[in-house]
Amino acid sequence: MEKPITNDDEKTVAQVLVEGLKQEGVKAIFGIPGEETIDLMFAIRDSGIRFILTRHEQGAAFMADVYGRLTGKAGVCLSTLGPGATNLMTGVADAFLDGAPLVAITGQVETERMQLTSHQYLDLTSMFAPITKRSKQIITPDTTGEIIRLAFKYAQSEKPGSTHIDVPKDIAHTKTSARPLKQHHADPEYAPARSILEAAELIRTAQRPVILAGNVVVRAHAVNALRRFVDGLHIPCANTMMAKGILPSDSPYNLWTLGIPQRDYVNEAFDQADLVIAVGYDLVECAPLKWHSNPETKIINIGVRPADINRNFQPETEVIGDISYSLDHIMDIIDAKPEPHWIEPIRQQMRNEEDELASDSSYPMKPARILRDLKNLLDKNDIVLSDVGAHKMWVARHYHPEEPNTCLISNGFASMGFSIPGAISAKLLHPEQKVVAVCGDGGFMMNSQELETALREHLPIVILIWQDDQYGLIDWKEKERYGESCYVSFSNPDFKKYAEAMGCKGYHAGSEEELIASLKDAFQQDVPSVITVKVDYSENMKLSAHLREALKK
């Protein structure tokens, strides 16, 4: 039963919820309305918050995911009950594992129907619980303010992630005296002097220290401190996929990216190291077993929270607190290490091989050449989003951004379909920057309907499709194990015509020259653009064979 109206000043739960979103600083909500969210939709309309209507709830969740990554504030996505809510779950799970603050709001059946077998009813709070930090349903209207604040507090606190609010239809239009709660901002916490001294001594006595920098460095706004630390102490540094751009690409201490499935040259540096300094490293980004093969190699963990438990990641000491403070104070008490000449042969191998791979201008195009051509056309603050597939391995290995958060990758959850919705969100936040979604033909077709969203919202993103007419990463893995592949091939539409049918600009790049010309033209458009280029994925197995041979022990 609805609560009787007793006070003309009372508002509905939907109105209070939207007031709470506004108080939390929400500027945009991504989603699809339904019958159960009608009250919420009209409250949003009257609030001044921008509602971006998407073509699939998964797209809405990925947009909120990237919004959270780039702002540090929770992105918000909304769906109705049942299939609308389950469609959100992939993007919500992606935010949960990758540490992107996100609040998902779902509609629900009336409370009186929850105890019965009921049309479209699912226990959404239970379903979202494993993929969120908190999943709550508003049953008592007067708790609305607390539930909103709880959702944002947990979504945005370290480690950030997704939270969920479920709103039954009858509760949404029930009157309440509840109001949004104020935000409380905690002061930074600083590592104790003892742990700083212990870490400094381990670094001082190490002969071959190496840094592994993770995405928490970016989230904690500690990139400048890390750069001072690397340059000041002369310590080589590799980054995870989600921390690309932490060092300038030409830094003499940059070991580029760690984490592709194969052993790579960067693993040689970790094999030779006697100390690994993990800075802002999250185990979900890259399993410790991939880089900690020598049990004699000591580990320091510098982060904002203690390390997760893993038998291959057992630090000698942990420096827990504000990362910039920790790095600067360690620097203050130790001298610079000698220049790390021992890594130069490794770095030279990496550079020489990349130059060789990127020098081939044949068609279908080589992956490394596509990425070099793309990088040459972008400014340092332009944004590339990689979808998931074989191209992601090449982006990880051969795309070297100059700044953090300019190469975004779904890594912890590794979900196909991430790049196009993510690019929409990135362009919404940074309209002055070029935004490119790099995807395979498989990933493109998973959320290509959001091209219409980008067009309607006047967001001229550029989508670069690497076409090979198959699920290339699975083809690669099957061939590595069995020498052949099966069930990975498919047909594709004419992507140029597909884009044009949706009111976008379409291109077929039949050579390297045409790719460069297409990219230049696309960056001048005021509508979304889709560029297709055929890719030579025979390079995948060549790379696997080459690395096995080059890195034999």
HELIX and SHEET records of a PDB file:
HELIX    1   1 VAL A   13  GLN A   23  1                                  11    
HELIX    2   2 GLU A   35  THR A   37  5                                   3    
HELIX    3   3 ILE A   38  ARG A   45  1                                   8    
HELIX    4   4 GLU A   57  THR A   71  1                                  15    
HELIX    5   5 PRO A   83  ASP A   98  1                                  16    
HELIX    6   6 THR A  111  ARG A  113  5                                   3    
HELIX    7   7 LEU A  124  PHE A  128  1                                   5    
HELIX    8   8 ALA A  129  ILE A  131  5                                   3    
HELIX    9   9 PRO A  141  THR A  143  5                                   3    
HELIX   10  10 THR A  144  GLN A  156  1                                  13    
HELIX   11  11 LYS A  169  ALA A  172  1                                   4    
HELIX   12  12 ALA A  193  THR A  205  1                                  13    
HELIX   13  13 ASN A  215  ARG A  219  1                                   5    
HELIX   14  14 VAL A  223  LEU A  233  1                                  11    
HELIX   15  15 MET A  241  ALA A  243  5                                   3    
HELIX   16  16 TYR A  265  GLN A  272  1                                   8    
HELIX   17  17 PRO A  288  LYS A  290  5                                   3    
HELIX   18  18 ILE A  323  ILE A  333  1                                  11    
HELIX   19  19 HIS A  341  ILE A  343  5                                   3    
HELIX   20  20 GLU A  344  ALA A  358  1                                  15    
HELIX   21  21 PRO A  367  ASN A  376  1                                  10    
HELIX   22  22 ALA A  390  HIS A  398  1                                   9    
HELIX   23  23 SER A  419  LEU A  429  1                                  11    
HELIX   24  24 ASP A  441  ASN A  447  1                                   7    
HELIX   25  25 GLU A  450  ARG A  456  1                                   7    
HELIX   26  26 GLY A  472  TYR A  482  1                                  11    
HELIX   27  27 PHE A  495  ALA A  501  1                                   7    
HELIX   28  28 GLU A  512  ALA A  522  1                                  11    
HELIX   29  29 SER A  538  ALA A  550  1                                  13    
SHEET    1   A 2 LYS A  11  THR A  12  0                                        
SHEET    2   A 2 LYS A 175  THR A 176 -1                                        
SHEET    1   B 6 ARG A  50  LEU A  53  0                                        
SHEET    2   B 6 ALA A  28  GLY A  31  1                                        
SHEET    3   B 6 GLY A  75  SER A  79  1                                        
SHEET    4   B 6 LEU A 102  GLN A 108  1                                        
SHEET    5   B 6 SER A 162  PRO A 168  1                                        
SHEET    6   B 6 SER A 135  GLN A 137  1                                        
SHEET    1   C 6 ASN A 254  THR A 257  0                                        
SHEET    2   C 6 CYS A 237  ASN A 239  1                                        
SHEET    3   C 6 PRO A 209  ALA A 213  1                                        
SHEET    4   C 6 LEU A 275  VAL A 279  1                                        
SHEET    5   C 6 LYS A 298  GLY A 303  1                                        
SHEET    6   C 6 THR A 317  ILE A 320  1                                        
SHEET    1   D 6 CYS A 407  ILE A 409  0                                        
SHEET    2   D 6 ILE A 383  SER A 386  1                                        
SHEET    3   D 6 VAL A 435  GLY A 440  1                                        
SHEET    4   D 6 VAL A 462  GLN A 467  1                                        
SHEET    5   D 6 SER A 529  LYS A 534  1                                        
SHEET    6   D 6 LYS A 505  ALA A 509  1                                        
END                                                                             
